[in-house]
Amino acid sequence: MIVVAEFLRFSALHGLVAPATVSLLSQPKFLRFAPPGHDTGENNQWRHIQAAAFRFQITEPGYEDLTPEQIRHMIGQVPRARDKFLIALLAATGLRIGEALGLHQQDLHFLASSQMLGCTLTGPHLHVHRRLDNPNHALAKSPRSRSIPTTPELVALYTDYQHERDRVPEAAHHPMVFVNLFRPPLGRAMSYPNTKQAFERWARTAGHPARPHILRHSAATRWLRDGVDRDVVQRLMGHASPLSLQRYRHVDDTELRAAVDHLQALKEQP
């Protein structure tokens, strides 16, 4: 809207738009509460400004996340070990789908100690790297590498996937974690379109929306609701700015009720 308004003002200066049209773009407004740093003048004469007359109607964006029960049900409905591992990986780590599809087998350090791999981190974890030469064009959004701890349950699902993958000779030496096992070309790295189609099938089976970003959203929301420090969540999610977490934190009715009940309990204390 700002660009359109400025274009119309520019056009009016060159006689392409009537001045009356430009006059409709703004309207007088009195700043009752001036923003920080705004000089209102000695007599508040600068509290009168020209504000935009046309604005987009801002609506609350749709918010979707999955409960742990829904995620477990979704994993249980998927018959293949590879797909179970992919769903659990996104839900447990908050990875973006590009980061997951871009994982190499060398990025998964799922042993108790990774010293033999030259890694000083303890416990099972994975590393996220931005690579520009992935055969499936999967790309991590952030150029900064990061590590994410993983759970024993996730390691167990990966072990099941490895057994499933070992039955496909074409996939034996491929460096990527997620590869085609059930349709040609066998052994090729999974692509974005194929993964999208798979999630659409899983959503129909589960009976609720299921997209990669919903699982990422669910992970961040669960961490924040469980009281995990926001700096830790920011690091896990790979966000450059803490403001990026705002979209993941939505207060639900249960939290509102708990807050009111807590306040009432404090008032009743002697």
N, C-alpha and C positions, 0 to 999 in steps of 0.2 A: 504493500500500500504506500509506503514511503517513496519507493521508486516511481510508482505511477503518479503520485502527487507532484514530485519534483519534475517529472517529464512534462506534465501539463503546465507547470509554471514556466518551464523552459520554452514550451511551445507558445505560451502567451506572450513572452518577451519578443518572439519572432513573428507575431501576428498570425499564428496558426490556430490559436484557440482564443475564444472570446474572454476578455477579462472577467466577465460575470461568472464564467465557469470556474475560474480560479478562486473567486471569492467564496465559492461554496465549499472549498476544501478545508477551511478552518473556521473557528468560531471563538469569540472572546470567552475567557475563563479566568476566574479569580482563584489563585492558589491559596486555599485556606491553610493547607499544610505544605510548606515549601520543602523540596527535597534537600538533603544535606549539600552544603556548598553553594546553594542558590542565593545570590545577593538580591534582597527584596527592595533595596533602596532606603533612603532616610525616611521617606514618607510612605513606604510600602507601595510606591508607584509601579514597581516591577513585579508585583504579585498579579498584575493583569497581563495575561499572555494570550497568544493565539494557539489554541489547541486543535488537534486534528478532529475534523467533524465526522470522518468515516473511519470506522474500525471494524476489524473482523470480530465476529461474535466468538468469544472464547468459551469452549465447552470442556468439561472434564473428560480427558481421554479415557477410553475403555481400559480397564485394569484387569488383567488376567494373571492368576498364578494358580499353582496346583498344590494341594495338600500333600503331605507325605503319604497318606493312604492312597490318593489318586496316582501318585508316582509309582508306588509299589504295585498297584493294580495294573497300571500300564505296562510295567516291566514283566509282570506275570502273564499278560496276554500275548506278549511277543514271543514267538516260538524259537527264534534263532539267537544263539549266544552272542554273535557280533552286535545285533541290534539291542539286546539287553544291556550290553556293556556301553554302547553309545548313549542310550537314554540315561543310564545311571551316572555316566561320566559327566554329562551336561548338568544333571540335577545336583550332583555332589560337589562339583568344582566351580560351577557358574561360567564355564568356558563359552565363548562365542562359537557358533558353528564353524566359522572359518578357522578358528584356532584348533578345534577338534579335528576337522578334516585335514588340517595341515600338520598334525602330529606325525613324527617319525618314531620308529620303534626305539631308537636311541634316546628319545626324550622321556621314556617311561623308566623311572628308577624305582621299581616296585619291590626291591629287597630291603631288608632291615638296615643294611649298610651298603652305600654306593661308592665306597672308597676305591674299589677295584676299577670303577669307571672314571675315577678322577674327580668325583663329586664329594664335597665335604658335608653335605646335608645328611641328616640322619632320618631314618624312617622312610616308608614308601612315599614317593612324591613324583611329580612330573614337571617338565620344563616346557615353557611356551616360548617359541622363537618365531620371529617374523622372517619368512623365507620367500624370496621373489621367484624362485625357480621350481616350485612344487608342480608336478605334472598335472594335477587337477585344478591348478590356479587358486587353491585355497590360500587365504592370506590373513594373517593376524592383523587386527586393526592397529594395535599399538606397536611402534618400532622398538619399544623397550621389552627385553626379555624378563620373565618372571617365573618363579617356581610356586607350585601349589601342592600342599600335602594331600594325600589320598587315604582312604579308609581300607581296612582289611576286606570289607565286603566288595569294594571296587576291584581290589586285587584278585579276589576269587572269581569275579565275573570275567576279568581279563584272562585268567587261566583257562576258563571254559571256552572263551573265544579262541585262544591259541590252539586248543585241541581241535576245534571246528576248522580253523584256518589250515592246520597241518594236513587236513584231508584233501586240500586243493593244491596240487603241485605247482600250478601257475603262480600261486601267491607266496611260495616258499621264500624267495629272496627279495621280495619287494620291500623297500625301506619304509613305506607308509604304514601307519597303524590300520587305517580303515580301507579295505580293498573289496572289490567285487568277488563274492564267493558263490553266487547262486545264478548269475546270468552273465552271458558274454558281454565284453571281453573279460574272462576270468583273470583275476590277479591285478587288474587295473585299479588305481586309486579311485575311491568313491567320489562322485562329483556332487556339486550343489543340486542340480536338477533331480538326480536320483534320490538324494537324501530328502528333498522336499516331498517327492512322491511317496517315499516311505513314511514320513511323518503324517501325511494325509491318510494313508491306510491305517496307521496306528491310532489316529484320532477317531476314525470311524469305528474301529474295534473297541476302543476304550469308552466311547460315548461322550467325550468331552474334547474341547480344543487341545491340541498338542502340537506346538511348534517349538523349534529349538530355543527361541528367545523366551518363551514362556518358562522353560526349565531354568534358564539363566536368571530370569526375573524371580522365580520361586526360590532359588538358592540365596540370592541377595536379601529377599524379604525375610526368609527364615532366619538368616544370620542376624539381621537387625532386630527382629522381634525377640530373638533369644538373648539379646544384650551384648552381642559381639561388638567390640570397639569399632567405631566408624572408620578409623584409619586402617584397621585390619581388613575390613570389608572392602575398602577402596583398593588396597593392595591385592587382595584376592581377585577382584573383578578386573583389575588392570586399568583403572580409571586414572587419568591424569589429574582431574579436578574432583574435589569432594562434592561439588555441586551436582555431579552426575548421579550421585546416590539418591537425590530427591525423587526421581521417578520411580524408585523401587520401594519407597517407604510410604505405605498407605495405612492409615489407622482404620481398623475394622471395629465392628460393633462390640465384639468381645472385649477389646482393649478399652473402649469407652466405658463399658459397664464396670470393668475391673478398677478403673481410675476413680469412678464415683463411689464404688463400694469401699475402696481404700480410704478415701477422704472421710466417709461417714464413720468408718471404724476409728479413725484418729479422733474425731469429735466425741465419740462415746467413751474414749479412754478417760479415767479420772485424772 
